[in-house]
Amino acid sequence: MRWLVYVGIFAWAVFTAGSSSYSQEFKWQEKYWADPTTGFAIGGYDVVSYWSPAGPVLGKDAYEVQMAKTTWRFSNKGNFEEFRKYAGVYAPQFSGYGAYAVSQGKAPRGNPRIWVIANNKLYLFFSLKGKKKWLEKQQESIRKAIENWPALRRQIARPN
C-alpha cells in the first residue's frame, strides 16, 4: 500500500513539473508577426480554430483581444475565451514565423494557410516546400529551429 502512495506522489510530481515548465517557456514579450496593414496576429486567423476538424478560419471583429502588442481575432466567443485562458497552448511556435525557415536560420512570416500541429503545438510555414522538408525531418527541424530561435528573435525585435 505504501508503494502505491509513493508511486502516486511521484506521478503527481512529474505531471505538475511537466505542466508548469511549459507555462514558464511561454513569454508574451515575443513579437508575433502581424499583418502590416491590419495589425492582426497571423493575418487575422483564429489560432484556436487550427485545432478544430474544419481547420483555420478568419476571426471576427466582435472577438478581439490585445496581447503581446498585437491584436488577435477569433471566430466565436468560445475560442476567444479559450485563448484568453490558455494563450500559451494556442499561440504559434516561433511567434508565427516559418518553422522550416527558422530551422535554416531565417525568419519569414509563416503563411497562416500552411500549418501543422505536432506535439500539440502549432507551426506555420512560409511555403508548401518548406512544410514538406520540415515533415521529412520533423524532430531534427524542431531541434534546429529551437537552437536558432533566440538569435532570430533578437534580430526581429530590433527596430528597423
N, C-alpha and C positions, 0 to 999 in steps of 0.2 A: 504494500500500500504506500509506504514511504517513497518507494521508487517512482510510483505514478505521480506523486506530488512534485518530486524533483523534475521529472520529465515535463510536467505541466508548467512549472515555473521557468524552466529552460526555454520551452517553446514560446511562452509569452514574451520572455526577454528578447529572443531572436526576432519574433514578429514585430514587436514595438520598436526595436532598434532599427530594423529594416525600413519600417514605415516612416520613422522620424528622419532618417538620413535623406530620404528623397526630398522632404519638405525643406531641409536645410540647403540642398543643392539649388532649389528654385529661388531665383533672385529677380525681383521686379525692376531692379535698376538697369537691366539689359535693355538695349534699344531694339525693339521689334520693328521689322520693316513695315512701313505704312505706305499706302498709295500716296504719291506726292500731290495729287490733285485733291483727294477727299480727306486724307489723313487717317483713313480706316486701316486697322491692322489687317494684314494679309489680304488686302484687296476687298475688305468688307465681308469676307466669308465668315460664317458661323462656325467657330472652331469646334464646338461641341457636336455639331452635325456630322463631323467626319466619322464618329463612332456609330452612326445610325445606318441601318441597312441601305437606305436610299443614297447615302453619301453626302458630300458637302453641298450646302446651299448658301446663297447670299443672305446676310442678315437684313433686318428691317430697322428703320429709324426709330420705331417705338421701343426697341430693346437695345440700348447702347449703354456701355459703361466705359469710363475713362480709367485706364490702368497703364502704368509704365509710359506715361506721357503719350499714350496712343488711345484712339477710340476703337473699341471692339464692338462689333454688331452681332446680333443673334436673331434667329428666325422666329423664336417664340419665347414666352415668359419662362418656361421650364428650363430651356437651355441657358437663358440669361442668369437665372438663379443658380443653376449648376456651376456655371463658370465662376460666379462670384464666390461660391463656396470652395471650389476646387480648381482654381485657375492653373495651378502648377501641374495638374494632371492633363489639362486640355491644351495649354499653350504649346505651340510647335517647338521642337528642338532647334537649337542654334538660331533662336529668335526668328524663325521662319525663312532663313536663308537656305539656299540649295544644299541639301545634306551631302550629296556626292561631291559637289564643288568644294564644300568646306573640307571634306576629306582630302582634297587635292590642293588645299591651301588658298582657295579663292572663296569669295562670298557674294555671288549674285543673288538677287532676290529669288526666293522659291516661287514657283508657279502654284497658286492655290488649287489648280485643277490637276496637278501631277503630285501624287502623295502616296504614302504607305503608312500604315500603323504597324509598328514592330515593337515587341516587348512593352506593349501598352503605351507607346509614345508615338506622337505624330511627327512625321518627317515630310517636308516639302522638297521638291526638286525643281531645278531650273529647266530641265528638259527631259523628254522621254528617254533619250540616250543615256543621260546621267542616272536616271532611275534604274534602267536596265543594268548598267555597270555596277551600281550600288547593290542591287539584288543578287548579282553573281557572287559578290564577296561581301555580304552584308556585315558580318561581325568585324572583319578587317576594316571596312569602310567606317563603321561606327567608331572603332578604336582610333583610327587616324583622325576622324573629324573631332573627336573629343580632345585629342592632343593638339590639333590646330586651332580649335575654337578660341582659347584665351587670347592669343595674339591677334586673330581676326576681329574678335570682339573689341579689343582696344583700338584697332585700326578703324572700325566702323564708328566708334564713339567719338572719334576726333572730329571737331568742326572743320568743315571744308574751307 
